[in-house]
Amino acid sequence: MTLLDLITREAARLKKAGVSFGHGTANAFDEAAWLVLWSLGMDLDSLEEHAKQEMSAEAEAKAVELITRRIESRLPAAYITREAWLQNVPFYVDERVIVPRSFIAELLVDGEGQGTLDAWLSDRTERVLDLCTGNGSLAVIAALAFPEITVDACDISEDALAVARLNVDRHKLGKRITLMQSDLLDGVSGTYDLIVCNPPYVNSRSMAKLPAEYQHEPALALAGGEDGMDLVRRIVSEAAARLTDIGVLVLEIGNERPHFESAFRRLEVAWLETSAGDNAVLLVTREALVRWARKPEYRA
């Protein structure tokens, strides 16, 4: 049996078992390739090179064992391998944090055409805040994409910050990224030219229907209340005070655009194009936040 045959067969097992994807892969074949290659100690980009390589009985047994664990435990593959990638940047993950998958990462990566924030930033952009940093992935990607900036990264969870520290150190960014514990903006001081935030925003109905894989993630990092906007309301209300005169807030709200628009009537935002379309990530300027705050009748 070749490597490709083994991956194809194990992909069929994953599909038949009805596992859920979305933690780094979107389909059974990619998930099987990830786990099979990882189980064999092979680089994850080496499938094409080794596709026709014959597998030993021992190698096949290792791969089958890992796929079986994935099926029976319903653990996301990233928790099994203790690694995830965002914009091709590797990160350590475990059950203390959600698996990184923010679409904001696409917007931070420089030189990607529609995927860049350059048009909204200024040559004066120096200070960036990654709010609800989780494992620190957006802070790291921002620092890598914009070598001239410094980044503060905060989270309410001490466990999440411990994981973030591993990733900041892994990418040797300790001099440019400062980690801090904060309940949203409560523990933050000073102002920022850019705030990026992928907060908990899953509404109560959706939380109750999450596949088993997502239930292994910390609910603290997912649940956003009845309409998903509990934390977003605080962020939008408080962000202007933490933005410079050129500052912008980039906020991810997933599938909750209808709830966002209901909660923040007439707040002027720009919906940014990502691989998920133009409904998942928005940008709002400090000026727009200030104008909206002066109109209490617009607030739900």
Buried (B, 14 or more C-beta within 10 A) or exposed (E): EEBBBBBBBBBEBBBEBEBEBEBBBEEBBBBBBBBBBBBBEBEEEEBEEBEEBEBEEEBBEBBBEBBEBBBEBBBBBBBBBEBBBBBEBBBBBBBBBBBBBBBBBBBBBEEEEEBBBEEBBBEEBBBBBBBBBBBBBBBBBBBBBBEEBBBBBBBBBEBBBBBBBBBBEBBEBEEBBBBBEBEBBEEBEEBBBBBBBBBBBBBEEBBEEBBEBBEBBBEBBBBBBEBBBBBBBBBBBBBBEBBBEBBBBBBBBBBBBEBBBEBBEEBEBBBBBBEEEEBBBBBBBBBBBEBBBEEEEEBE
